[in-house]
């Protein structure tokens, strides 16, 4: 099994409940076992005028192939009402594969490590709750270095529900 980190985000239709439902669905994936979930965080949208996002990261141990997992994650998004109307638009649920073991993946449908991980405090700080302190991404960057370059700004850690 490989350890996979999945970024989760929602800013529509009770975002915290959307993430809780996604966690439940991740726990039901075949050939997979949910290994942990970070705290939930709120962050501003990347585009002005949208509701704030609720974000978290899940750790999944899985034998699924990368594109099979991507298909399963997109099915979960669709089941929870995801509509793909605009890039970075509001959404009921967004599930992104951030890291997939120690693999570098660069195919048209999937880039791992996630191509904007270094710019996303709402991904890095929840990831740091679950990942080993000495985690190195498959491209050689360390999580510690990424955190140092991406301040905890605009984030609010939510109380545990």
N, C-alpha and C positions, 0 to 999 in steps of 0.2 A: 504494500500500500504506500501511496505517496501522500505527503502532507500538502494540502492545497488551502490557500487563504482566499476567501471570497469577500469582496466589499459589497455591502448592502446599503441601499439608500431609498428613501421615499419622502415625498412632500405632498401627497394627496391621500384622501380617504383614510384618515387616522393612521399617520405614518408609523407610530410605535407598534400599533396592531399589525400593520403590514409586515414589519420586520419580525415580529413574533411568529406570524403565520409562515413567513419564509424560513425561519429557523426550524419550525416543525416540519416543513416540506423537505428541507435539506436532510433532516434526520431520517427521512423515509427513502432517500435515494438508494437504488440498488448498488451493491458492491461498495458501499460507503458507510462511514461511521462519523457522526458529528463529534468533534473533539473539543470544541469550546466556542464560546461567543463572548465578544468584548462587551463592555458597557455601551449604552446608546449615547450618542452625541447629537447635538443640534448644531447646524451650520447654515450660514447664508447661502442662497442659491448663487451659482456662477453667473446667472443672468438677472438683471434687475427686475423687480416687480413680481417675482415668484415667491411663494411661501417658503419658509425655512425648511431645510431638509433634516430628517433624522437619519443618522448613519451608524453603522456598526461593521464589525468584521467577524466572520465565522471561520473556524479552522475545521477542515474536513479531511479525513483520511479515506482515500478512495483508490480503487483499482480501475475506475473508469478512464477511458482514453480522453485526452483533452477536448476534442470536438464532441464526443458523446456527452461529457459533462456540460459543455456549453449549450448543447441542445436541451439537456435536462433543466438547466438554469433558465433558459428562455421559455421553456414550457411552464415553469413555476411563475415567471413574470406574467405570462399570458393568462394563466389561471387566476391571477390576482388583478386582472383588469388592465395590464400594461398596454398602452397605445403608443405607437412610435410616430408621433406627429411632427416633432421638431427636435433637432439635436440639442441636448442639454435642456429640453423642455420639462415641464412638470410631469411627474410620473407617480403611479401607485407603487411601483417597485423597480429597482434597478439592481441587478446582481452581476458583478464583474469578477472574473478570475484575476486576482492580483498576482499570485505566485503559484506555481505548480511544481512542487518538489524543487529540484535544482535545474529544471528545464528552461531553456531559452526557446520560445515558440514565436515564429514569425510567419504566419500564413494569413491570407486575406481576411479571414473571419476572426482571428485571434492573435493578439500580441501579448506575450508574457516574458518578463514582468510587465504589468500593465503600463502602457506607454506614458501615462502622466502621474505615476505614483509619487514621484519626487515633489510634485507641486501640490499635493492634496493632504493638508493637515488632517482632514476628516477621514482619511484612510490610514495615514501613518501612525497616528496616536492610538487608535483602536487596535491596529496591527501590533503595535509594540506591547499591548497588554497580553497578547497570546503567543507571540514569537519569542524564541530564545534571544537573550540579550546580544549574543554574538552573531545573529543572523546576517548572512551575506546573500544578496540576490544573485541569481545565476549569471548576471552580467558583471559581478564583482563588487558592486556597491554595497556598503554595509548599511543596515537599518539605522545604526547610531549616527552615521554621517548624514543620512537623509533627514533624520529628526533634527539634527543640529542646524541644518540649512532651511528648515521649514517650521517657523515658530507656531506655537499654540495660540493662534490669533483667530478670532471669530468663531471659536468653538466653545460649546457649553456641554460639559459632561452631565448627563441627566441622572437623577437619582434612580437606583435600582427599583424596578417595579415588582 
